[in-house]
Amino acid sequence: MKNILVLGGTRFFGRKLVELLIAEGHQVTIITRGNSSNPFGDKVEHVIVDRTKEPHLQSFMENRMFDIVYDNICYSPNEAKAFCDIFNGKIGKLVFTSTLSTYEIDGNVKVEHDFDPYNYTIRMGDSADFTYGEGKRQAEAVFFKYAEFPIVAVRFPIVMGVDDYTERLHFHVKRVAQEEPIGFVNMDAEMSFIQADEAARFLLWAGQATIEGPFNATATGAVTLQALMTLVERVTGKRAKIALLGDDEIRSPYAVPKSWYMKNDKAAAAGFQFSKLDSWLENLVQDIAKQYT
């Protein structure tokens, strides 16, 4: 049994991760700002802390030690630096949830060395000072420079699931089912995805495996946006109304100008077995479509 801390563990794949940790019998503490309820009851220790306020986090960590920390909600170099200042010498390992957005959208399949956080120029600031992708790049760079503990930076693509609170896949299914237009830029662009359950399993594995550094974590394979929309059409029985370069109201959350996907070879070679994207994508679309058809 390990003593584990999770920052961002009450919804979507963070919640699924905590469920896996509990099932394995670990002692789990979750930190939230108190905006969402604790779905685990007395199975975890629930502490309300605003991680963006360094004195609050410092006070929480007094006289505490953790074997593994999962940080799903760090979005800036300032947050990463404060984390290192507070947690150095007090944890065995950090698993940091990063993103495909650390990579440029240039049409090339992405591997880990396409973004090198060890030699990236650091600019300190809060999340509001950066785009999402740049905030994550900066956070990775800060962690790898200032942490005195092992780190795994898990680079996820867009995470999918019926319970995805961002409802990005839902957006497409709903609009096709209700015969509303969707705006795209390039229907031939390919993207990669991962299911929430698999994302949680990967985080669990990353904490326990003897690995360090950046790791892509994605279902094997990619899908063009045209193929994805054809799949949604088949499931809903409706014809998609595609508008190129539509306004913001109808613009797809997947409206990328070029292919934007990653390979998982490094993690697979280290021992994690990934699903194939085409083995579950249609079933997921079917489950979401039940809400709108």
Sequence and secondary structure as in RCSB ss.txt:
>XXXX:A:sequence
MKNILVLGGTRFFGRKLVELLIAEGHQVTIITRGNSSNPFGDKVEHVIVDRTKEPHLQSFMENRMFDIVYDNICY
SPNEAKAFCDIFNGKIGKLVFTSTLSTYEIDGNVKVEHDFDPYNYTIRMGDSADFTYGEGKRQAEAVFFKYAEFP
IVAVRFPIVMGVDDYTERLHFHVKRVAQEEPIGFVNMDAEMSFIQADEAARFLLWAGQATIEGPFNATATGAVTL
QALMTLVERVTGKRAKIALLGDDEIRSPYAVPKSWYMKNDKAAAAGFQFSKLDSWLENLVQDIAKQYT
>XXXX:A:secstr
  EEEEES SSHHHHHHHHHHHHTT EEEEEE SSS  TTGGGSEEEE  TTSHHHHHHHHTT  BSEEEES   
SHHHHHHHHHHHTTTBS EEEEEEGGGS  SSS B GGGS GGG       GGGS HHHHHHHHHHHHHHH SS 
EEEEEE EEE TT TT HHHHHHHHHHTT EEEES TT EE EEEHHHHHHHHHHHHHSS  EEEE   BS EEH
HHHHHHHHHHHTS  EEEET  TTTB TT  SS B B  HHHHHHT    BGGGTHHHHHHHHHTTT 
